[in-house]
Amino acid sequence: MTANKKQIIILSVAGLLGAATGFVYWYYVGCNSGSCAITSSPVNSSIYGAVMSILLVNVFQKETAKTQ
């Protein structure tokens, strides 16, 4: 498995877990008034969770130097 495929799989799993976490947060905590930009909608909350988890995982991934 190449490094690019491995990175794509890791980021995809992180995105799916983040989206699920965002949805669970909306379901249990949410925003009753509807004035909250992120937590008022399950779609917004899921997208926010996915993006944040991908960014978090990306911070901890090692860069591989290409030699020619």
PDB file of N, H, CA, C and O in Angstrom:
ATOM      1  N   MET A   1       0.853  -1.173   0.000  1.00  0.00           N
ATOM      2  CA  MET A   1       0.000   0.000   0.000  1.00  0.00           C
ATOM      3  C   MET A   1       0.901   1.239   0.000  1.00  0.00           C
ATOM      4  O   MET A   1       1.814   1.354   0.818  1.00  0.00           O
ATOM      5  N   THR A   2       0.640   2.137  -0.902  1.00  0.00           N
ATOM      6  H   THR A   2      -0.102   2.044  -1.566  1.00  0.00           H
ATOM      7  CA  THR A   2       1.466   3.335  -0.985  1.00  0.00           C
ATOM      8  C   THR A   2       1.084   4.326   0.109  1.00  0.00           C
ATOM      9  O   THR A   2       0.036   4.216   0.745  1.00  0.00           O
ATOM     10  N   ALA A   3       1.959   5.283   0.300  1.00  0.00           N
ATOM     11  H   ALA A   3       2.810   5.373  -0.216  1.00  0.00           H
ATOM     12  CA  ALA A   3       1.735   6.281   1.353  1.00  0.00           C
ATOM     13  C   ALA A   3       0.498   7.122   1.056  1.00  0.00           C
ATOM     14  O   ALA A   3      -0.222   7.508   1.977  1.00  0.00           O
ATOM     15  N   ASN A   4       0.246   7.409  -0.215  1.00  0.00           N
ATOM     16  H   ASN A   4       0.831   7.096  -0.963  1.00  0.00           H
ATOM     17  CA  ASN A   4      -0.920   8.224  -0.559  1.00  0.00           C
ATOM     18  C   ASN A   4      -2.225   7.498  -0.253  1.00  0.00           C
ATOM     19  O   ASN A   4      -3.165   8.103   0.263  1.00  0.00           O
ATOM     20  N   LYS A   5      -2.291   6.205  -0.567  1.00  0.00           N
ATOM     21  H   LYS A   5      -1.528   5.713  -0.986  1.00  0.00           H
ATOM     22  CA  LYS A   5      -3.506   5.441  -0.273  1.00  0.00           C
ATOM     23  C   LYS A   5      -3.728   5.344   1.232  1.00  0.00           C
ATOM     24  O   LYS A   5      -4.853   5.461   1.717  1.00  0.00           O
ATOM     25  N   LYS A   6      -2.647   5.131   1.953  1.00  0.00           N
ATOM     26  H   LYS A   6      -1.733   5.036   1.558  1.00  0.00           H
ATOM     27  CA  LYS A   6      -2.755   5.035   3.409  1.00  0.00           C
ATOM     28  C   LYS A   6      -3.245   6.356   3.997  1.00  0.00           C
ATOM     29  O   LYS A   6      -4.090   6.362   4.892  1.00  0.00           O
ATOM     30  N   GLN A   7      -2.721   7.462   3.502  1.00  0.00           N
ATOM     31  H   GLN A   7      -2.035   7.457   2.775  1.00  0.00           H
ATOM     32  CA  GLN A   7      -3.138   8.768   3.987  1.00  0.00           C
ATOM     33  C   GLN A   7      -4.605   9.039   3.659  1.00  0.00           C
ATOM     34  O   GLN A   7      -5.330   9.597   4.483  1.00  0.00           O
ATOM     35  N   ILE A   8      -5.038   8.654   2.479  1.00  0.00           N
ATOM     36  H   ILE A   8      -4.448   8.202   1.810  1.00  0.00           H
ATOM     37  CA  ILE A   8      -6.438   8.856   2.094  1.00  0.00           C
ATOM     38  C   ILE A   8      -7.357   8.032   2.981  1.00  0.00           C
ATOM     39  O   ILE A   8      -8.407   8.518   3.400  1.00  0.00           O
ATOM     40  N   ILE A   9      -6.980   6.800   3.271  1.00  0.00           N
ATOM     41  H   ILE A   9      -6.127   6.405   2.930  1.00  0.00           H
ATOM     42  CA  ILE A   9      -7.799   5.943   4.135  1.00  0.00           C
ATOM     43  C   ILE A   9      -7.881   6.518   5.540  1.00  0.00           C
ATOM     44  O   ILE A   9      -8.956   6.557   6.138  1.00  0.00           O
ATOM     45  N   ILE A  10      -6.742   6.964   6.070  1.00  0.00           N
ATOM     46  H   ILE A  10      -5.869   6.933   5.584  1.00  0.00           H
ATOM     47  CA  ILE A  10      -6.736   7.527   7.426  1.00  0.00           C
ATOM     48  C   ILE A  10      -7.592   8.783   7.497  1.00  0.00           C
ATOM     49  O   ILE A  10      -8.365   8.951   8.441  1.00  0.00           O
ATOM     50  N   LEU A  11      -7.464   9.664   6.514  1.00  0.00           N
ATOM     51  H   LEU A  11      -6.836   9.528   5.748  1.00  0.00           H
ATOM     52  CA  LEU A  11      -8.260  10.894   6.523  1.00  0.00           C
ATOM     53  C   LEU A  11      -9.743  10.618   6.304  1.00  0.00           C
ATOM     54  O   LEU A  11     -10.590  11.321   6.855  1.00  0.00           O
ATOM     55  N   SER A  12     -10.067   9.602   5.506  1.00  0.00           N
ATOM     56  H   SER A  12      -9.379   9.030   5.058  1.00  0.00           H
ATOM     57  CA  SER A  12     -11.472   9.236   5.289  1.00  0.00           C
ATOM     58  C   SER A  12     -12.108   8.702   6.565  1.00  0.00           C
ATOM     59  O   SER A  12     -13.230   9.067   6.914  1.00  0.00           O
ATOM     60  N   VAL A  13     -11.381   7.839   7.250  1.00  0.00           N
ATOM     61  H   VAL A  13     -10.470   7.543   6.967  1.00  0.00           H
ATOM     62  CA  VAL A  13     -11.894   7.296   8.517  1.00  0.00           C
ATOM     63  C   VAL A  13     -12.052   8.417   9.539  1.00  0.00           C
ATOM     64  O   VAL A  13     -13.041   8.459  10.271  1.00  0.00           O
ATOM     65  N   ALA A  14     -11.082   9.321   9.590  1.00  0.00           N
ATOM     66  H   ALA A  14     -10.278   9.287   8.996  1.00  0.00           H
ATOM     67  CA  ALA A  14     -11.183  10.451  10.513  1.00  0.00           C
ATOM     68  C   ALA A  14     -12.388  11.323  10.179  1.00  0.00           C
ATOM     69  O   ALA A  14     -13.086  11.789  11.080  1.00  0.00           O
ATOM     70  N   GLY A  15     -12.632  11.544   8.899  1.00  0.00           N
ATOM     71  H   GLY A  15     -12.065  11.165   8.168  1.00  0.00           H
ATOM     72  CA  GLY A  15     -13.786  12.347   8.491  1.00  0.00           C
ATOM     73  C   GLY A  15     -15.108  11.696   8.858  1.00  0.00           C
ATOM     74  O   GLY A  15     -16.031  12.367   9.319  1.00  0.00           O
ATOM     75  N   LEU A  16     -15.197  10.390   8.652  1.00  0.00           N
ATOM     76  H   LEU A  16     -14.447   9.845   8.277  1.00  0.00           H
ATOM     77  CA  LEU A  16     -16.430   9.679   8.998  1.00  0.00           C
ATOM     78  C   LEU A  16     -16.670   9.674  10.508  1.00  0.00           C
ATOM     79  O   LEU A  16     -17.795   9.878  10.966  1.00  0.00           O
ATOM     80  N   LEU A  17     -15.609   9.440  11.273  1.00  0.00           N
ATOM     81  H   LEU A  17     -14.695   9.274  10.902  1.00  0.00           H
ATOM     82  CA  LEU A  17     -15.759   9.464  12.736  1.00  0.00           C
ATOM     83  C   LEU A  17     -16.101  10.868  13.229  1.00  0.00           C
ATOM     84  O   LEU A  17     -16.909  11.024  14.144  1.00  0.00           O
ATOM     85  N   GLY A  18     -15.497  11.878  12.632  1.00  0.00           N
ATOM     86  H   GLY A  18     -14.841  11.751  11.888  1.00  0.00           H
ATOM     87  CA  GLY A  18     -15.805  13.252  13.008  1.00  0.00           C
ATOM     88  C   GLY A  18     -17.229  13.637  12.660  1.00  0.00           C
ATOM     89  O   GLY A  18     -17.895  14.327  13.432  1.00  0.00           O
ATOM     90  N   ALA A  19     -17.704  13.194  11.500  1.00  0.00           N
ATOM     91  H   ALA A  19     -17.163  12.634  10.872  1.00  0.00           H
ATOM     92  CA  ALA A  19     -19.085  13.482  11.118  1.00  0.00           C
ATOM     93  C   ALA A  19     -20.062  12.798  12.064  1.00  0.00           C
ATOM     94  O   ALA A  19     -21.075  13.383  12.449  1.00  0.00           O
ATOM     95  N   ALA A  20     -19.756  11.560  12.437  1.00  0.00           N
ATOM     96  H   ALA A  20     -18.934  11.085  12.124  1.00  0.00           H
ATOM     97  CA  ALA A  20     -20.616  10.850  13.389  1.00  0.00           C
ATOM     98  C   ALA A  20     -20.598  11.542  14.744  1.00  0.00           C
ATOM     99  O   ALA A  20     -21.634  11.653  15.399  1.00  0.00           O
ATOM    100  N   THR A  21     -19.446  11.999  15.159  1.00  0.00           N
ATOM    101  H   THR A  21     -18.605  11.908  14.627  1.00  0.00           H
ATOM    102  CA  THR A  21     -19.341  12.715  16.438  1.00  0.00           C
ATOM    103  C   THR A  21     -20.121  14.024  16.395  1.00  0.00           C
ATOM    104  O   THR A  21     -20.802  14.373  17.359  1.00  0.00           O
ATOM    105  N   GLY A  22     -20.024  14.742  15.292  1.00  0.00           N
ATOM    106  H   GLY A  22     -19.470  14.458  14.509  1.00  0.00           H
ATOM    107  CA  GLY A  22     -20.788  15.985  15.142  1.00  0.00           C
ATOM    108  C   GLY A  22     -22.286  15.744  15.179  1.00  0.00           C
ATOM    109  O   GLY A  22     -23.032  16.523  15.772  1.00  0.00           O
ATOM    110  N   PHE A  23     -22.726  14.660  14.543  1.00  0.00           N
ATOM    111  H   PHE A  23     -22.119  14.027  14.062  1.00  0.00           H
ATOM    112  CA  PHE A  23     -24.149  14.340  14.559  1.00  0.00           C
ATOM    113  C   PHE A  23     -24.604  13.966  15.963  1.00  0.00           C
ATOM    114  O   PHE A  23     -25.672  14.394  16.401  1.00  0.00           O
ATOM    115  N   VAL A  24     -23.812  13.180  16.666  1.00  0.00           N
ATOM    116  H   VAL A  24     -22.945  12.832  16.310  1.00  0.00           H
ATOM    117  CA  VAL A  24     -24.162  12.792  18.042  1.00  0.00           C
ATOM    118  C   VAL A  24     -24.203  14.026  18.938  1.00  0.00           C
ATOM    119  O   VAL A  24     -25.073  14.141  19.801  1.00  0.00           O
ATOM    120  N   TYR A  25     -23.272  14.940  18.737  1.00  0.00           N
ATOM    121  H   TYR A  25     -22.565  14.846  18.036  1.00  0.00           H
ATOM    122  CA  TYR A  25     -23.287  16.187  19.522  1.00  0.00           C
ATOM    123  C   TYR A  25     -24.563  16.974  19.243  1.00  0.00           C
ATOM    124  O   TYR A  25     -25.195  17.480  20.171  1.00  0.00           O
ATOM    125  N   TRP A  26     -24.944  17.080  17.970  1.00  0.00           N
ATOM    126  H   TRP A  26     -24.431  16.669  17.217  1.00  0.00           H
ATOM    127  CA  TRP A  26     -26.189  17.786  17.638  1.00  0.00           C
ATOM    128  C   TRP A  26     -27.386  17.093  18.280  1.00  0.00           C
ATOM    129  O   TRP A  26     -28.281  17.762  18.795  1.00  0.00           O
ATOM    130  N   TYR A  27     -27.411  15.774  18.256  1.00  0.00           N
ATOM    131  H   TYR A  27     -26.683  15.231  17.837  1.00  0.00           H
ATOM    132  CA  TYR A  27     -28.555  15.019  18.755  1.00  0.00           C
ATOM    133  C   TYR A  27     -28.723  15.193  20.262  1.00  0.00           C
ATOM    134  O   TYR A  27     -29.840  15.396  20.739  1.00  0.00           O
ATOM    135  N   TYR A  28     -27.627  15.116  21.014  1.00  0.00           N
ATOM    136  H   TYR A  28     -26.720  14.951  20.626  1.00  0.00           H
ATOM    137  CA  TYR A  28     -27.733  15.161  22.466  1.00  0.00           C
ATOM    138  C   TYR A  28     -27.613  16.566  23.049  1.00  0.00           C
ATOM    139  O   TYR A  28     -28.231  16.848  24.075  1.00  0.00           O
ATOM    140  N   VAL A  29     -26.845  17.446  22.434  1.00  0.00           N
ATOM    141  H   VAL A  29     -26.343  17.216  21.600  1.00  0.00           H
ATOM    142  CA  VAL A  29     -26.651  18.782  22.986  1.00  0.00           C
ATOM    143  C   VAL A  29     -27.406  19.791  22.138  1.00  0.00           C
ATOM    144  O   VAL A  29     -28.353  20.418  22.613  1.00  0.00           O
ATOM    145  N   GLY A  30     -27.002  19.951  20.902  1.00  0.00           N
ATOM    146  H   GLY A  30     -26.234  19.442  20.516  1.00  0.00           H
ATOM    147  CA  GLY A  30     -27.704  20.787  19.932  1.00  0.00           C
ATOM    148  C   GLY A  30     -27.941  22.211  20.363  1.00  0.00           C
ATOM    149  O   GLY A  30     -27.289  22.729  21.270  1.00  0.00           O
ATOM    150  N   CYS A  31     -28.884  22.829  19.697  1.00  0.00           N
ATOM    151  H   CYS A  31     -29.413  22.408  18.960  1.00  0.00           H
ATOM    152  CA  CYS A  31     -29.253  24.214  19.965  1.00  0.00           C
ATOM    153  C   CYS A  31     -30.759  24.323  19.768  1.00  0.00           C
ATOM    154  O   CYS A  31     -31.250  24.201  18.646  1.00  0.00           O
ATOM    155  N   ASN A  32     -31.473  24.545  20.824  1.00  0.00           N
ATOM    156  H   ASN A  32     -31.074  24.644  21.735  1.00  0.00           H
ATOM    157  CA  ASN A  32     -32.932  24.568  20.751  1.00  0.00           C
ATOM    158  C   ASN A  32     -33.483  25.829  20.089  1.00  0.00           C
ATOM    159  O   ASN A  32     -34.535  25.782  19.451  1.00  0.00           O
ATOM    160  N   SER A  33     -32.784  26.953  20.232  1.00  0.00           N
ATOM    161  H   SER A  33     -31.929  26.991  20.750  1.00  0.00           H
ATOM    162  CA  SER A  33     -33.316  28.208  19.704  1.00  0.00           C
ATOM    163  C   SER A  33     -33.135  28.338  18.194  1.00  0.00           C
ATOM    164  O   SER A  33     -33.858  29.097  17.549  1.00  0.00           O
ATOM    165  N   GLY A  34     -32.186  27.612  17.628  1.00  0.00           N
ATOM    166  H   GLY A  34     -31.599  26.995  18.151  1.00  0.00           H
ATOM    167  CA  GLY A  34     -31.939  27.699  16.198  1.00  0.00           C
ATOM    168  C   GLY A  34     -31.018  28.826  15.804  1.00  0.00           C
ATOM    169  O   GLY A  34     -30.765  29.026  14.616  1.00  0.00           O
ATOM    170  N   SER A  35     -30.502  29.578  16.779  1.00  0.00           N
ATOM    171  H   SER A  35     -30.707  29.416  17.744  1.00  0.00           H
ATOM    172  CA  SER A  35     -29.630  30.706  16.462  1.00  0.00           C
ATOM    173  C   SER A  35     -28.154  30.324  16.430  1.00  0.00           C
ATOM    174  O   SER A  35     -27.312  31.143  16.061  1.00  0.00           O
ATOM    175  N   CYS A  36     -27.838  29.105  16.807  1.00  0.00           N
ATOM    176  H   CYS A  36     -28.523  28.440  17.106  1.00  0.00           H
ATOM    177  CA  CYS A  36     -26.445  28.653  16.777  1.00  0.00           C
ATOM    178  C   CYS A  36     -26.093  28.245  15.348  1.00  0.00           C
ATOM    179  O   CYS A  36     -26.803  27.454  14.727  1.00  0.00           O
ATOM    180  N   ALA A  37     -25.007  28.785  14.842  1.00  0.00           N
ATOM    181  H   ALA A  37     -24.431  29.428  15.346  1.00  0.00           H
ATOM    182  CA  ALA A  37     -24.657  28.557  13.442  1.00  0.00           C
ATOM    183  C   ALA A  37     -24.271  27.106  13.162  1.00  0.00           C
ATOM    184  O   ALA A  37     -24.627  26.565  12.115  1.00  0.00           O
ATOM    185  N   ILE A  38     -23.554  26.478  14.075  1.00  0.00           N
ATOM    186  H   ILE A  38     -23.265  26.918  14.925  1.00  0.00           H
ATOM    187  CA  ILE A  38     -23.042  25.136  13.810  1.00  0.00           C
ATOM    188  C   ILE A  38     -23.993  24.058  14.341  1.00  0.00           C
ATOM    189  O   ILE A  38     -24.292  23.101  13.627  1.00  0.00           O
ATOM    190  N   THR A  39     -24.461  24.193  15.550  1.00  0.00           N
ATOM    191  H   THR A  39     -24.218  24.970  16.131  1.00  0.00           H
ATOM    192  CA  THR A  39     -25.210  23.115  16.190  1.00  0.00           C
ATOM    193  C   THR A  39     -26.719  23.178  15.973  1.00  0.00           C
ATOM    194  O   THR A  39     -27.443  22.364  16.546  1.00  0.00           O
ATOM    195  N   SER A  40     -27.212  24.107  15.176  1.00  0.00           N
ATOM    196  H   SER A  40     -26.623  24.768  14.711  1.00  0.00           H
ATOM    197  CA  SER A  40     -28.655  24.170  14.952  1.00  0.00           C
ATOM    198  C   SER A  40     -29.125  23.165  13.908  1.00  0.00           C
ATOM    199  O   SER A  40     -30.313  22.846  13.850  1.00  0.00           O
ATOM    200  N   SER A  41     -28.209  22.662  13.084  1.00  0.00           N
ATOM    201  H   SER A  41     -27.244  22.921  13.131  1.00  0.00           H
ATOM    202  CA  SER A  41     -28.559  21.733  12.024  1.00  0.00           C
ATOM    203  C   SER A  41     -27.657  20.506  12.099  1.00  0.00           C
ATOM    204  O   SER A  41     -26.460  20.639  12.356  1.00  0.00           O
ATOM    205  N   PRO A  42     -28.210  19.311  11.877  1.00  0.00           N
ATOM    206  CA  PRO A  42     -27.356  18.116  11.911  1.00  0.00           C
ATOM    207  C   PRO A  42     -26.330  18.097  10.777  1.00  0.00           C
ATOM    208  O   PRO A  42     -25.242  17.542  10.929  1.00  0.00           O
ATOM    209  N   VAL A  43     -26.675  18.698   9.654  1.00  0.00           N
ATOM    210  H   VAL A  43     -27.559  19.149   9.531  1.00  0.00           H
ATOM    211  CA  VAL A  43     -25.735  18.743   8.522  1.00  0.00           C
ATOM    212  C   VAL A  43     -24.543  19.627   8.872  1.00  0.00           C
ATOM    213  O   VAL A  43     -23.395  19.228   8.676  1.00  0.00           O
ATOM    214  N   ASN A  44     -24.808  20.819   9.386  1.00  0.00           N
ATOM    215  H   ASN A  44     -25.741  21.143   9.545  1.00  0.00           H
ATOM    216  CA  ASN A  44     -23.729  21.726   9.758  1.00  0.00           C
ATOM    217  C   ASN A  44     -22.842  21.118  10.831  1.00  0.00           C
ATOM    218  O   ASN A  44     -21.616  21.207  10.756  1.00  0.00           O
ATOM    219  N   SER A  45     -23.454  20.506  11.820  1.00  0.00           N
ATOM    220  H   SER A  45     -24.450  20.434  11.881  1.00  0.00           H
ATOM    221  CA  SER A  45     -22.701  19.905  12.908  1.00  0.00           C
ATOM    222  C   SER A  45     -21.842  18.741  12.416  1.00  0.00           C
ATOM    223  O   SER A  45     -20.704  18.579  12.856  1.00  0.00           O
ATOM    224  N   SER A  46     -22.379  17.939  11.513  1.00  0.00           N
ATOM    225  H   SER A  46     -23.304  18.071  11.155  1.00  0.00           H
ATOM    226  CA  SER A  46     -21.624  16.805  10.968  1.00  0.00           C
ATOM    227  C   SER A  46     -20.459  17.273  10.104  1.00  0.00           C
ATOM    228  O   SER A  46     -19.358  16.730  10.199  1.00  0.00           O
ATOM    229  N   ILE A  47     -20.692  18.265   9.274  1.00  0.00           N
ATOM    230  H   ILE A  47     -21.586  18.706   9.198  1.00  0.00           H
ATOM    231  CA  ILE A  47     -19.615  18.790   8.434  1.00  0.00           C
ATOM    232  C   ILE A  47     -18.521  19.413   9.293  1.00  0.00           C
ATOM    233  O   ILE A  47     -17.335  19.212   9.029  1.00  0.00           O
ATOM    234  N   TYR A  48     -18.904  20.154  10.304  1.00  0.00           N
ATOM    235  H   TYR A  48     -19.867  20.316  10.519  1.00  0.00           H
ATOM    236  CA  TYR A  48     -17.929  20.768  11.205  1.00  0.00           C
ATOM    237  C   TYR A  48     -17.100  19.692  11.908  1.00  0.00           C
ATOM    238  O   TYR A  48     -15.880  19.816  12.009  1.00  0.00           O
ATOM    239  N   GLY A  49     -17.753  18.647  12.388  1.00  0.00           N
ATOM    240  H   GLY A  49     -18.745  18.547  12.306  1.00  0.00           H
ATOM    241  CA  GLY A  49     -17.032  17.560  13.047  1.00  0.00           C
ATOM    242  C   GLY A  49     -16.068  16.860  12.113  1.00  0.00           C
ATOM    243  O   GLY A  49     -14.952  16.524  12.509  1.00  0.00           O
ATOM    244  N   ALA A  50     -16.487  16.635  10.869  1.00  0.00           N
ATOM    245  H   ALA A  50     -17.393  16.909  10.547  1.00  0.00           H
ATOM    246  CA  ALA A  50     -15.622  15.979   9.885  1.00  0.00           C
ATOM    247  C   ALA A  50     -14.403  16.834   9.566  1.00  0.00           C
ATOM    248  O   ALA A  50     -13.280  16.331   9.543  1.00  0.00           O
ATOM    249  N   VAL A  51     -14.615  18.106   9.322  1.00  0.00           N
ATOM    250  H   VAL A  51     -15.527  18.514   9.341  1.00  0.00           H
ATOM    251  CA  VAL A  51     -13.500  18.990   8.980  1.00  0.00           C
ATOM    252  C   VAL A  51     -12.525  19.106  10.141  1.00  0.00           C
ATOM    253  O   VAL A  51     -11.312  19.043   9.938  1.00  0.00           O
ATOM    254  N   MET A  52     -13.036  19.275  11.352  1.00  0.00           N
ATOM    255  H   MET A  52     -14.021  19.326  11.517  1.00  0.00           H
ATOM    256  CA  MET A  52     -12.155  19.414  12.509  1.00  0.00           C
ATOM    257  C   MET A  52     -11.355  18.141  12.776  1.00  0.00           C
ATOM    258  O   MET A  52     -10.184  18.214  13.150  1.00  0.00           O
ATOM    259  N   SER A  53     -11.971  16.984  12.589  1.00  0.00           N
ATOM    260  H   SER A  53     -12.922  16.925  12.286  1.00  0.00           H
ATOM    261  CA  SER A  53     -11.238  15.745  12.839  1.00  0.00           C
ATOM    262  C   SER A  53     -10.182  15.494  11.763  1.00  0.00           C
ATOM    263  O   SER A  53      -9.108  14.977  12.069  1.00  0.00           O
ATOM    264  N   ILE A  54     -10.469  15.851  10.511  1.00  0.00           N
ATOM    265  H   ILE A  54     -11.342  16.271  10.263  1.00  0.00           H
ATOM    266  CA  ILE A  54      -9.469  15.717   9.454  1.00  0.00           C
ATOM    267  C   ILE A  54      -8.291  16.646   9.722  1.00  0.00           C
ATOM    268  O   ILE A  54      -7.138  16.251   9.550  1.00  0.00           O
ATOM    269  N   LEU A  55      -8.573  17.870  10.140  1.00  0.00           N
ATOM    270  H   LEU A  55      -9.510  18.190  10.280  1.00  0.00           H
ATOM    271  CA  LEU A  55      -7.492  18.791  10.457  1.00  0.00           C
ATOM    272  C   LEU A  55      -6.668  18.301  11.642  1.00  0.00           C
ATOM    273  O   LEU A  55      -5.443  18.429  11.641  1.00  0.00           O
ATOM    274  N   LEU A  56      -7.317  17.752  12.634  1.00  0.00           N
ATOM    275  H   LEU A  56      -8.311  17.649  12.635  1.00  0.00           H
ATOM    276  CA  LEU A  56      -6.617  17.246  13.806  1.00  0.00           C
ATOM    277  C   LEU A  56      -5.706  16.077  13.451  1.00  0.00           C
ATOM    278  O   LEU A  56      -4.562  16.024  13.901  1.00  0.00           O
ATOM    279  N   VAL A  57      -6.199  15.153  12.659  1.00  0.00           N
ATOM    280  H   VAL A  57      -7.129  15.196  12.293  1.00  0.00           H
ATOM    281  CA  VAL A  57      -5.387  14.003  12.249  1.00  0.00           C
ATOM    282  C   VAL A  57      -4.253  14.461  11.336  1.00  0.00           C
ATOM    283  O   VAL A  57      -3.145  13.930  11.415  1.00  0.00           O
ATOM    284  N   ASN A  58      -4.512  15.423  10.487  1.00  0.00           N
ATOM    285  H   ASN A  58      -5.411  15.855  10.424  1.00  0.00           H
ATOM    286  CA  ASN A  58      -3.496  15.909   9.562  1.00  0.00           C
ATOM    287  C   ASN A  58      -2.328  16.573  10.289  1.00  0.00           C
ATOM    288  O   ASN A  58      -1.199  16.535   9.799  1.00  0.00           O
ATOM    289  N   VAL A  59      -2.576  17.171  11.430  1.00  0.00           N
ATOM    290  H   VAL A  59      -3.493  17.202  11.828  1.00  0.00           H
ATOM    291  CA  VAL A  59      -1.516  17.799  12.203  1.00  0.00           C
ATOM    292  C   VAL A  59      -0.516  16.755  12.691  1.00  0.00           C
ATOM    293  O   VAL A  59       0.683  17.030  12.750  1.00  0.00           O
ATOM    294  N   PHE A  60      -0.994  15.559  13.041  1.00  0.00           N
ATOM    295  H   PHE A  60      -1.967  15.336  12.993  1.00  0.00           H
ATOM    296  CA  PHE A  60      -0.135  14.540  13.624  1.00  0.00           C
ATOM    297  C   PHE A  60       0.489  13.592  12.606  1.00  0.00           C
ATOM    298  O   PHE A  60       1.254  12.708  12.992  1.00  0.00           O
ATOM    299  N   GLN A  61       0.191  13.746  11.328  1.00  0.00           N
ATOM    300  H   GLN A  61      -0.430  14.464  11.014  1.00  0.00           H
ATOM    301  CA  GLN A  61       0.788  12.877  10.323  1.00  0.00           C
ATOM    302  C   GLN A  61       2.179  13.367   9.967  1.00  0.00           C
ATOM    303  O   GLN A  61       2.424  14.570   9.875  1.00  0.00           O
ATOM    304  N   LYS A  62       3.086  12.423   9.767  1.00  0.00           N
ATOM    305  H   LYS A  62       2.887  11.445   9.841  1.00  0.00           H
ATOM    306  CA  LYS A  62       4.456  12.759   9.412  1.00  0.00           C
ATOM    307  C   LYS A  62       4.554  13.019   7.907  1.00  0.00           C
ATOM    308  O   LYS A  62       3.906  12.358   7.096  1.00  0.00           O
ATOM    309  N   GLU A  63       5.375  13.988   7.570  1.00  0.00           N
ATOM    310  H   GLU A  63       5.902  14.525   8.228  1.00  0.00           H
ATOM    311  CA  GLU A  63       5.642  14.284   6.167  1.00  0.00           C
ATOM    312  C   GLU A  63       6.770  13.375   5.700  1.00  0.00           C
ATOM    313  O   GLU A  63       7.749  13.173   6.419  1.00  0.00           O
ATOM    314  N   THR A  64       6.635  12.833   4.511  1.00  0.00           N
ATOM    315  H   THR A  64       5.840  12.997   3.927  1.00  0.00           H
ATOM    316  CA  THR A  64       7.691  12.018   3.952  1.00  0.00           C
ATOM    317  C   THR A  64       8.431  12.834   2.896  1.00  0.00           C
ATOM    318  O   THR A  64       7.821  13.413   1.997  1.00  0.00           O
ATOM    319  N   ALA A  65       9.734  12.869   3.021  1.00  0.00           N
ATOM    320  H   ALA A  65      10.230  12.399   3.752  1.00  0.00           H
ATOM    321  CA  ALA A  65      10.544  13.633   2.073  1.00  0.00           C
ATOM    322  C   ALA A  65      10.789  12.799   0.830  1.00  0.00           C
ATOM    323  O   ALA A  65      11.163  11.629   0.915  1.00  0.00           O
ATOM    324  N   LYS A  66      10.578  13.405  -0.312  1.00  0.00           N
ATOM    325  H   LYS A  66      10.274  14.355  -0.381  1.00  0.00           H
ATOM    326  CA  LYS A  66      10.830  12.720  -1.573  1.00  0.00           C
ATOM    327  C   LYS A  66      12.262  13.000  -2.011  1.00  0.00           C
ATOM    328  O   LYS A  66      12.681  14.154  -2.096  1.00  0.00           O
ATOM    329  N   THR A  67      12.995  11.955  -2.282  1.00  0.00           N
ATOM    330  H   THR A  67      12.655  11.017  -2.212  1.00  0.00           H
ATOM    331  CA  THR A  67      14.356  12.128  -2.783  1.00  0.00           C
ATOM    332  C   THR A  67      14.407  11.751  -4.258  1.00  0.00           C
ATOM    333  O   THR A  67      13.740  10.817  -4.703  1.00  0.00           O
ATOM    334  N   GLN A  68      15.196  12.484  -4.985  1.00  0.00           N
ATOM    335  H   GLN A  68      15.737  13.243  -4.624  1.00  0.00           H
ATOM    336  CA  GLN A  68      15.274  12.208  -6.426  1.00  0.00           C
ATOM    337  C   GLN A  68      16.636  11.688  -6.786  1.00  0.00           C
ATOM    338  O   GLN A  68      16.898  11.398  -7.953  1.00  0.00           O
TER     339      GLN A  68
END
